[in-house]
Amino acid sequence: MVTNRKAVGWCLLAVSCLAAGAVIGVFFPRAGLAAIGAGFIGYVLCGRCAMARWRVDERVFDIRPRIEDHRRHPRVPPVAIATGVLLAALALPSVSRGQQTIFNVPSADVLDRGKTYLELDVLGRPQDPDFALFSGRGVYGLGANVEAGVNFTGFLVPGRSVPVATPNVKWQPWQNDRLAFTTGVFGLFYLRGSRDGDPAVLWYGHAAYKLTAGTRLTAGGYWASSGYAAADPQAGALLGLEQKVGDHVNVIADWFSGENDLGYFTPGVSLPLGSWTIYAGYSIKNGDSQGNAMLFEFGSTF
């Protein structure tokens, strides 16, 4: 119990580091890059301590030698790994995922040029089999109806974490006051290399139509290469609903078809509060009730 309390404390500290970096970046733009970078490093280090105290089966950054390699490789210091991940993210054209989403389906919203969106996600299941999956993402508006970003996910408690990065680009080639056509692509890269899996790609396209000023429907399709959502290539439909109830409450839902890693139906609400938005939903996995879990997301635009 004491160990679990310490783990929760480290987890809260990790989130606080990332949030503090974002807040400092908002109020002190000149120090924004350094603040967000320091916040990210603090998030990785504190998150690692949280997972270590939760007694996970394999620590996220405990890089072990391949089975066929009998040589013992030196363990990489966590600070070096965190710094390397941060530099890799900054080197990507996206600057920082993150495409904006309803829950999981990319939305028809595109950030204006120079705008940044950061988000933390937690997918958790308290009952057996219990788990919590943590993700962090960011998106940057490039202008001309294009946004780009990167998503870091795969941090699992309890169990073996498989950290991945998914850089991506979203483009909206045509839109008017009621109808918008949006397309995009995600790349999947395993941060520990091919020992966890090979790179993969996801493409999607959809149309979003505003029935009224407060109601928007989204429908389209996706295609994923081998290893992205399942061992074999996957293709299917995607749907989304956004219904404004009040100035600070929206009812939202989305769905990916297919019995694979993308295949979830997630209904819930979003609560816009100034530059912040809180999302809460329940994800229902297609064909596997043991994959059902609660989803919480916390995002900020600046």
Secondary structure as GFF3:
##gff-version 3
##sequence-region A 1 302
A	DSSP	alpha_helix	2	27	.	.	.	ID=ss1
A	DSSP	three_ten_helix	29	31	.	.	.	ID=ss2
A	DSSP	alpha_helix	32	53	.	.	.	ID=ss3
A	DSSP	alpha_helix	78	91	.	.	.	ID=ss4
A	DSSP	beta_strand	116	125	.	.	.	ID=ss5
A	DSSP	beta_strand	131	143	.	.	.	ID=ss6
A	DSSP	beta_strand	146	157	.	.	.	ID=ss7
A	DSSP	beta_strand	164	175	.	.	.	ID=ss8
A	DSSP	beta_strand	179	190	.	.	.	ID=ss9
A	DSSP	three_ten_helix	193	195	.	.	.	ID=ss10
A	DSSP	beta_strand	200	212	.	.	.	ID=ss11
A	DSSP	beta_strand	215	224	.	.	.	ID=ss12
A	DSSP	beta_strand	234	246	.	.	.	ID=ss13
A	DSSP	beta_strand	249	256	.	.	.	ID=ss14
A	DSSP	beta_strand	264	273	.	.	.	ID=ss15
A	DSSP	beta_strand	276	285	.	.	.	ID=ss16
A	DSSP	three_ten_helix	289	291	.	.	.	ID=ss17
A	DSSP	beta_strand	293	301	.	.	.	ID=ss18
###
